[in-house]
Amino acid sequence: MRSTFITGAVAIAPATVASAQEVTLRALSAFAEKTTYSRVFELFIERVNRDGKGVLQINYIGGPKAMPPFEVGNALKSGVVDLANSTGAFYTNVMPEADSWKLTDLYAEKMNAIFLARHVDGNPFHLYLNKPISSPDLTGLKIRITPVYRDFFQALGATVVQTAPGEVYTALERGVVDGYGWPITGIFDLGWHEKTKYRVDPGFYTAEVSILVNKSTWDRLTDAQRDLLRKAGEQAEGAAVTIFAEENAKDTKRQADAGIQTIKLEGADGKLYHDKAYEAGWAGVIRQSPQHGAKLKEFFAKAN
Ligand code: 173
C-alpha cells in the first residue's frame, strides 16, 4: 500500500481501487476552490457523485490550500491523486509541451495521464497593469507570469516573476510586480481588481483548463466507471465555449464597472502585440520541446 502523503495542511489517504465495486478517487484542483477555473470541475464532481453511486465516487481534496498548483502535475503522475483539474502552464515541469496543449498521446507517454476533458475554451489571456503603457513595450516593468506568458512578455522587454495565482494579490500590494498575466475572467475571485488599474487589449491565446486522470488509475477502472467519467467530462467540455462566452462578457463589464481602464493597442501596435505573442510563444514551445515543438506548430498555428 502506498503511504499517506502529507502536503500543506491536508493528509491525502490512498485511493481504494477495487474493480467491480464502488471506487473512490482522490481529486485536486490547481485553482482555488469555488473560483472561475474550479467551478466546472466541482460541478463535474457533483455530477459523478450523483450519478455514480455504487460505481465510482470522487473525494475532492480541494485547491491550492491542499497542494501548491505547480506540484499538482507530479502528484497526478505518481498517483498521489487520481484526478486533477489543472492547466498546462502549471505542469510544464512534468511535460514541457503541455504549454501548447492537446497532445493526448503525449499525456500518456510523459505524464502517465489521460486527458479527460477541457472545460475552458474561447477564453483569452490579457496583460493587467498598474502603470500605463502607450505602446507594446514593457521595458522596465515587472510582470507576474506563468509559462503561458513568459516568452511573450520577455520579448516585449518585461522582467518576469513566476508565481502561483495565490501569490498575485500580495505581489501587487507590495509592489513586487507592476502587473500580471491572467485570462479575461476570474480577477475578482481573489480580489485582484482592488490592485489593478489597467487591462491591455487585445487578449491573446486562449486559456485551457482541463481534467486529467492518472493513467494507472484509469487502467484499473471498469468500463462502467470509465464511462461515467467520460460522460461527465463530455458534458463539461461541451459546455465550455458557451459558458466562457457568457463569463467573458460578464467580467469585461465588471472590470469596467470596477474602474479598470482599458489600454487598447490598435493599428500597427495592436498587430505587433498580437504577432509577438504568437511568434515568441511558438519559439518558446520549440525551444522547450525540440522533439515535438515544430510539429505542434504545424498542427496548431493555422488557427492563429
Ligand atoms: O496565469 C496563470 O496562472 C495561468 O497560467 C492560467 C492558465 C489558465 C487559466 C487561468 C490561469
Residues whose N, C-alpha, C, O or C-beta is under 5 A from the ligand:
A	BS01	173	T87 A89 T146 V148 P165 G181 W182 A207 E208
